[in-house]
Amino acid sequence: MIRYNYHFKVRYKDIDQMGVMYYSRYYEYFEAARTDMMRELGLTYKALEAEGIMMPVVHSESDYFSGPGFDDHLTCVTEVTEWPKGKMEILYTLINEDDPGKILNRGKTIHAFVKMNGKTTRMPASLKRVLTEKWNSDQ
C-alpha cells in the first residue's frame, strides 16, 4: 500500500454561500494531493508524459459527510491500496486536523494508462519501479 498525507488550508474562494467548501473543489484538492504523492514517490506526471504516457481519470466519486469551512486545516490522506493492473485506483480521505477522528469526505479516482494517441497501454515501467520500491513502506 502507498499512503501520502497532503496538508492544506481551505481558501476563501472555495467556500459557497452556506459557508462550507463547494462540492467541486474537493476534486481540485484530490488532484493536488495525487500530484504531490506522485512527486514524493519520485515520479512526476511531467516525467510520465515525457515517456509518452498519460493517466486520465476514467471514473471518480465522492461522498460528503461534513463540510469544512474557510481557513480549516485539512489533511487529504491519499492511498493506493491495490496493486494497479490495467488501471490505478486512488482513494482520498479528507479530515480536519483539529478533529482528526471526524471524516469529512471520502473520494476515489480511477486512472487509465494511455499513450499520447489515446490508446490504452500497460502500467509504465517507471511507475511500476517506484511503486515496487515504496509499496508497504512508511510514507
VOBARO-313046 format. One record per residue: residue in one letter; x, y, z of N, C-alpha, C in turn; chain. Coordinates in pm, 1 decimal. Layout:
N
<a <X Y Z> <X Y Z> <X Y Z> A>,
...
//
This chain:
139
<m <84.6 -118.4 0.0> <0.0 0.0 0.0> <88.8 124.3 0.0> A>,
<i <41.9 225.4 -68.3> <106.9 357.1 -69.1> <13.6 452.9 3.6> A>,
<r <69.7 531.6 93.8> <-10.2 630.8 166.8> <67.8 761.7 170.9> A>,
<y <-4.4 871.9 144.7> <57.2 1004.2 146.1> <-41.0 1101.8 209.3> A>,
<n <8.2 1188.3 296.8> <-75.3 1291.6 359.7> <-46.2 1426.9 296.6> A>,
<y <-150.3 1487.0 242.0> <-141.4 1619.1 181.3> <-211.9 1718.0 274.1> A>,
<h <-139.6 1819.1 320.7> <-193.5 1916.9 415.8> <-223.2 2048.1 342.8> A>,
<f <-336.8 2108.8 377.7> <-372.7 2236.6 315.7> <-475.2 2309.8 401.0> A>,
<k <-493.2 2437.8 370.5> <-596.3 2519.6 435.1> <-701.5 2553.8 330.6> A>,
<v <-827.2 2551.5 372.9> <-936.0 2584.8 281.7> <-930.5 2734.2 251.0> A>,
<r <-929.6 2765.3 123.0> <-922.0 2905.2 78.5> <-1061.5 2967.6 73.4> A>,
<y <-1065.5 3098.4 89.7> <-1193.6 3169.4 89.0> <-1267.4 3148.1 -43.1> A>,
<k <-1193.7 3146.0 -152.6> <-1257.4 3130.0 -284.7> <-1324.0 2993.7 -302.2> A>,
<d <-1294.8 2898.3 -212.2> <-1351.3 2764.2 -222.0> <-1479.6 2745.7 -141.9> A>,
<i <-1523.8 2851.0 -74.7> <-1640.9 2844.4 12.6> <-1766.1 2888.5 -62.7> A>,
<d <-1875.0 2817.0 -40.5> <-2000.9 2854.0 -105.1> <-2082.7 2947.0 -14.5> A>,
<q <-2202.1 2979.6 -56.0> <-2287.5 3072.2 18.0> <-2326.3 3018.8 155.7> A>,
<m <-2320.7 2887.4 172.8> <-2355.9 2827.3 301.7> <-2237.6 2824.8 398.0> A>,
<g <-2120.9 2873.4 352.1> <-2003.3 2881.7 439.0> <-1919.7 2754.7 446.2> A>,
<v <-1945.3 2660.1 356.3> <-1867.1 2536.4 352.4> <-1802.4 2521.0 214.2> A>,
<m <-1704.1 2433.6 206.6> <-1633.3 2414.6 81.1> <-1728.5 2361.6 -26.5> A>,
<y <-1727.6 2427.2 -140.7> <-1812.4 2391.1 -253.7> <-1775.1 2252.0 -304.3> A>,
<y <-1873.3 2171.9 -340.1> <-1851.1 2029.2 -368.2> <-1747.5 2002.6 -477.3> A>,
<s <-1739.8 2082.6 -581.9> <-1644.7 2054.3 -690.2> <-1499.9 2081.7 -649.9> A>,
<r <-1479.1 2161.6 -547.8> <-1342.9 2194.7 -503.4> <-1270.2 2073.7 -446.0> A>,
<y <-1344.3 1976.5 -393.8> <-1280.8 1856.3 -339.5> <-1192.2 1791.6 -445.6> A>,
<y <-1241.2 1786.6 -568.2> <-1163.8 1723.6 -675.8> <-1035.3 1799.4 -706.0> A>,
<e <-1037.8 1930.3 -689.9> <-914.9 2008.1 -709.6> <-811.0 1972.2 -604.0> A>,
<y <-856.4 1953.6 -481.1> <-764.1 1913.6 -374.4> <-719.8 1768.5 -392.6> A>,
<f <-810.0 1682.0 -440.8> <-768.9 1544.9 -471.0> <-655.7 1546.1 -573.5> A>,
<e <-671.0 1629.2 -675.9> <-568.0 1636.8 -779.7> <-435.6 1688.0 -723.6> A>,
<a <-441.2 1789.5 -639.7> <-318.6 1842.9 -578.4> <-252.2 1735.1 -492.1> A>,
<a <-332.9 1661.2 -415.4> <-278.7 1554.8 -329.7> <-216.9 1443.9 -413.8> A>,
<r <-285.0 1405.3 -519.5> <-235.4 1299.6 -608.4> <-104.8 1341.7 -676.2> A>,
<t <-98.9 1464.3 -722.7> <21.4 1515.0 -788.9> <138.9 1519.6 -692.0> A>,
<d <114.4 1566.3 -569.8> <220.5 1568.9 -467.8> <264.2 1427.6 -429.4> A>,
<m <168.3 1334.9 -421.0> <202.5 1196.7 -388.7> <294.6 1138.4 -496.0> A>,
<m <261.0 1160.9 -621.5> <344.5 1110.3 -731.3> <485.2 1170.4 -723.5> A>,
<r <491.8 1299.8 -697.0> <622.1 1366.7 -685.3> <701.7 1307.0 -569.2> A>,
<e <634.4 1283.0 -456.6> <700.4 1225.0 -339.4> <750.8 1083.0 -368.2> A>,
<l <678.0 1010.1 -450.8> <721.2 876.3 -490.3> <843.7 880.2 -581.2> A>,
<g <865.8 994.5 -642.4> <981.4 1008.2 -730.9> <945.8 1001.7 -877.7> A>,
<l <819.2 1021.4 -910.2> <776.4 1017.1 -1049.9> <670.0 1124.0 -1072.2> A>,
<t <701.0 1221.9 -1153.2> <605.5 1329.0 -1179.6> <522.8 1297.2 -1303.6> A>,
<y <409.5 1362.7 -1314.3> <328.4 1349.6 -1435.2> <406.3 1400.5 -1556.1> A>,
<k <485.9 1501.9 -1535.4> <567.1 1555.8 -1644.8> <662.5 1448.9 -1698.3> A>,
<a <723.4 1371.7 -1607.2> <814.4 1264.3 -1648.9> <737.9 1154.4 -1722.3> A>,
<l <619.1 1119.2 -1673.3> <537.8 1018.1 -1742.3> <501.9 1064.5 -1883.0> A>,
<e <463.9 1191.0 -1894.3> <426.7 1244.2 -2024.9> <546.3 1247.4 -2119.1> A>,
<a <666.3 1269.5 -2063.9> <787.8 1264.5 -2146.3> <812.1 1122.7 -2199.8> A>,
<e <761.7 1022.3 -2127.4> <769.6 882.5 -2172.7> <657.6 850.0 -2271.6> A>,
<g <567.1 945.3 -2292.7> <455.6 921.2 -2383.5> <335.0 857.6 -2317.0> A>,
<i <324.9 870.0 -2183.0> <216.0 808.6 -2106.7> <134.8 916.9 -2035.0> A>,
<m <3.6 901.4 -2040.2> <-85.9 987.9 -1963.7> <-172.9 899.6 -1874.4> A>,
<m <-227.1 960.7 -1769.7> <-313.2 887.6 -1675.0> <-445.3 963.0 -1656.7> A>,
<p <-532.7 959.2 -1756.3> <-659.4 1030.9 -1741.6> <-749.8 965.8 -1637.9> A>,
<v <-832.4 1048.1 -1575.8> <-935.2 997.4 -1484.5> <-1045.8 937.2 -1570.4> A>,
<v <-1079.7 810.4 -1543.4> <-1187.0 744.3 -1616.3> <-1309.4 721.3 -1527.5> A>,
<h <-1292.3 742.5 -1397.5> <-1404.1 732.1 -1303.3> <-1369.0 812.8 -1179.5> A>,
<s <-1469.6 877.1 -1122.3> <-1448.3 947.7 -995.6> <-1577.0 941.3 -914.2> A>,
<e <-1557.8 946.3 -782.9> <-1672.8 952.9 -693.5> <-1630.4 1021.7 -564.5> A>,
<s <-1730.3 1075.9 -495.0> <-1701.8 1148.2 -372.3> <-1824.4 1145.3 -282.7> A>,
<d <-1801.5 1109.8 -155.7> <-1908.1 1110.5 -56.1> <-1878.9 1220.4 45.1> A>,
<y <-1977.4 1306.5 67.6> <-1962.9 1423.9 153.5> <-2033.7 1398.4 285.5> A>,
<f <-1960.2 1411.8 395.4> <-2017.5 1386.5 527.5> <-2033.7 1514.0 609.5> A>,
<s <-1934.4 1602.5 600.7> <-1937.6 1727.5 676.4> <-1850.9 1828.2 602.7> A>,
<g <-1903.5 1947.4 583.3> <-1832.2 2046.4 503.6> <-1733.7 2129.9 583.5> A>,
<p <-1608.6 2135.1 538.3> <-1512.6 2223.0 604.6> <-1538.7 2368.5 569.4> A>,
<g <-1496.7 2456.5 658.0> <-1514.6 2598.8 636.5> <-1384.1 2668.8 602.0> A>,
<f <-1394.8 2797.5 578.1> <-1278.7 2879.5 543.5> <-1170.0 2867.9 648.8> A>,
<d <-1048.5 2851.6 602.3> <-925.9 2850.4 682.5> <-909.6 2725.4 769.0> A>,
<d <-999.5 2626.4 752.9> <-980.5 2499.7 823.9> <-853.0 2433.0 773.3> A>,
<h <-779.1 2373.3 863.2> <-658.0 2297.5 828.3> <-699.4 2153.4 803.4> A>,
<l <-679.3 2106.6 679.5> <-723.5 1973.4 642.2> <-606.4 1885.6 599.4> A>,
<t <-627.9 1756.3 609.8> <-535.9 1657.4 555.8> <-614.7 1570.2 459.6> A>,
<c <-558.9 1552.3 341.7> <-615.1 1458.3 245.1> <-524.3 1335.9 246.1> A>,
<v <-572.0 1228.6 309.4> <-497.1 1103.1 312.3> <-520.2 1036.3 176.9> A>,
<t <-412.5 1020.0 102.3> <-418.9 972.1 -35.2> <-354.4 834.3 -40.1> A>,
<e <-428.5 734.6 -91.4> <-380.9 596.5 -83.6> <-400.4 520.4 -214.7> A>,
<v <-304.6 434.3 -239.7> <-318.0 331.3 -343.3> <-315.4 200.7 -264.7> A>,
<t <-429.8 135.5 -253.4> <-440.3 18.0 -166.9> <-434.9 -114.1 -243.5> A>,
<e <-453.4 -107.6 -374.0> <-447.0 -227.5 -456.8> <-343.2 -207.3 -565.6> A>,
<w <-267.5 -313.3 -592.7> <-164.7 -304.3 -696.3> <-232.7 -277.5 -829.9> A>,
<p <-190.7 -170.7 -900.8> <-253.5 -138.1 -1029.5> <-230.8 -248.2 -1133.3> A>,
<k <-335.6 -276.9 -1205.7> <-323.6 -370.6 -1317.8> <-341.8 -287.4 -1444.3> A>,
<g <-457.3 -290.1 -1501.8> <-481.9 -208.4 -1620.1> <-515.4 -64.5 -1586.9> A>,
<k <-555.2 -40.9 -1462.4> <-591.5 93.2 -1416.5> <-539.1 111.4 -1275.3> A>,
<m <-532.6 237.5 -1232.1> <-483.4 268.0 -1097.9> <-593.0 339.1 -1020.1> A>,
<e <-630.5 281.2 -905.6> <-733.4 339.3 -820.0> <-666.8 414.2 -705.0> A>,
<i <-708.1 538.8 -684.9> <-653.0 621.0 -577.1> <-768.8 663.1 -486.9> A>,
<l <-750.3 639.8 -356.5> <-851.7 672.2 -256.6> <-810.8 797.8 -180.3> A>,
<y <-911.0 875.7 -140.4> <-887.8 1000.3 -67.4> <-978.2 1003.2 55.6> A>,
<t <-920.9 1037.5 169.6> <-998.7 1058.4 291.5> <-961.5 1195.6 344.2> A>,
<l <-1061.4 1281.2 355.5> <-1038.0 1418.6 398.9> <-1077.0 1432.5 545.5> A>,
<i <-981.6 1480.9 626.2> <-1007.9 1500.8 769.2> <-966.5 1640.9 809.7> A>,
<n <-1031.6 1691.8 914.2> <-995.1 1821.2 971.5> <-886.3 1795.7 1074.9> A>,
<e <-773.7 1864.5 1064.9> <-662.2 1841.2 1156.1> <-697.0 1875.7 1300.9> A>,
<d <-798.4 1960.7 1322.4> <-840.9 1994.3 1458.3> <-933.4 1888.4 1518.0> A>,
<d <-984.3 1798.7 1435.1> <-1072.6 1691.2 1479.8> <-1045.6 1568.1 1393.7> A>,
<p <-925.3 1507.2 1407.6> <-882.1 1402.2 1314.9> <-966.6 1275.4 1316.3> A>,
<g <-1049.5 1256.8 1416.6> <-1135.5 1139.3 1420.0> <-1259.6 1153.4 1333.5> A>,
<k <-1285.0 1273.6 1284.0> <-1405.5 1301.4 1206.4> <-1370.9 1305.5 1057.1> A>,
<i <-1428.0 1215.5 981.0> <-1405.0 1211.8 836.1> <-1502.9 1307.2 769.6> A>,
<l <-1449.3 1398.2 688.7> <-1531.0 1496.5 618.8> <-1577.8 1445.7 483.3> A>,
<n <-1492.3 1366.2 418.2> <-1518.8 1325.0 281.6> <-1436.9 1201.1 248.6> A>,
<r <-1492.1 1115.9 164.1> <-1416.7 1004.7 104.7> <-1437.4 1011.5 -45.3> A>,
<g <-1327.9 998.1 -118.0> <-1336.6 1003.6 -262.7> <-1249.7 898.6 -327.7> A>,
<k <-1267.3 886.6 -458.4> <-1189.9 789.1 -534.0> <-1177.7 837.6 -677.1> A>,
<t <-1060.7 817.0 -734.6> <-1043.2 836.1 -878.3> <-978.5 710.8 -933.9> A>,
<i <-1017.4 675.2 -1055.2> <-956.4 562.7 -1125.7> <-893.8 619.2 -1252.9> A>,
<h <-767.5 580.7 -1273.9> <-688.9 634.0 -1385.2> <-648.2 522.1 -1480.3> A>,
<a <-666.6 545.7 -1608.1> <-618.8 452.7 -1709.9> <-475.6 491.9 -1748.1> A>,
<f <-405.2 399.8 -1806.4> <-273.6 428.4 -1864.1> <-292.8 432.5 -2014.8> A>,
<v <-264.2 547.0 -2074.2> <-282.7 561.4 -2219.0> <-159.8 625.1 -2282.0> A>,
<k <-138.1 589.5 -2408.1> <-32.9 653.7 -2487.1> <-85.5 788.4 -2532.7> A>,
<m <1.3 870.3 -2585.6> <-37.5 1004.9 -2628.9> <-144.1 1002.1 -2738.1> A>,
<n <-153.4 890.8 -2811.6> <-255.6 879.5 -2916.4> <-391.2 835.0 -2860.0> A>,
<g <-398.9 815.7 -2726.2> <-523.5 778.8 -2661.7> <-545.7 629.6 -2648.2> A>,
<k <-456.7 549.1 -2701.3> <-469.6 402.8 -2692.0> <-424.8 356.5 -2553.6> A>,
<t <-500.3 264.1 -2495.4> <-462.9 212.4 -2364.3> <-332.9 133.2 -2373.3> A>,
<t <-262.2 130.7 -2260.6> <-135.7 60.1 -2254.0> <-119.8 1.3 -2114.2> A>,
<r <-14.2 -71.7 -2093.1> <14.1 -127.8 -1960.6> <71.4 -20.4 -1869.4> A>,
<m <74.8 -52.0 -1740.8> <137.3 39.3 -1645.7> <281.8 61.2 -1689.9> A>,
<p <324.7 186.9 -1697.6> <462.1 212.7 -1740.6> <564.6 156.0 -1642.6> A>,
<a <678.3 112.9 -1696.4> <784.3 52.5 -1614.6> <831.8 148.3 -1505.7> A>,
<s <836.7 278.0 -1536.2> <883.1 376.4 -1437.4> <789.5 381.0 -1316.5> A>,
<l <659.2 374.0 -1338.9> <563.1 373.8 -1228.7> <571.3 241.7 -1152.5> A>,
<k <582.5 132.4 -1223.9> <596.0 1.5 -1159.1> <718.9 -1.0 -1068.2> A>,
<r <827.7 58.3 -1114.1> <951.3 61.9 -1036.4> <932.9 140.6 -906.5> A>,
<v <874.4 260.9 -913.5> <859.6 341.2 -790.9> <756.5 279.4 -696.9> A>,
<l <651.3 220.3 -750.5> <554.3 154.4 -663.7> <617.3 34.6 -594.3> A>,
<t <697.5 -40.6 -666.4> <764.4 -156.7 -607.0> <856.4 -113.1 -494.0> A>,
<e <929.2 -3.0 -513.1> <1021.1 48.1 -410.9> <947.1 95.5 -286.4> A>,
<k <829.8 154.1 -305.0> <759.1 220.0 -194.3> <645.1 138.0 -135.0> A>,
<w <603.9 30.2 -201.6> <487.2 -45.9 -156.8> <508.1 -93.8 -13.5> A>,
<n <412.5 -65.6 72.7> <414.3 -104.9 215.2> <524.8 -40.1 297.6> A>,
<s <597.1 55.1 242.0> <697.3 125.1 323.0> <630.8 243.4 394.0> A>,
<d <693.4 292.8 497.1> <639.0 409.5 566.9> <651.4 530.0 477.8> A>,
<q <541.5 600.9 460.1> <541.1 720.6 375.9> <562.6 844.9 459.7> A>,
//
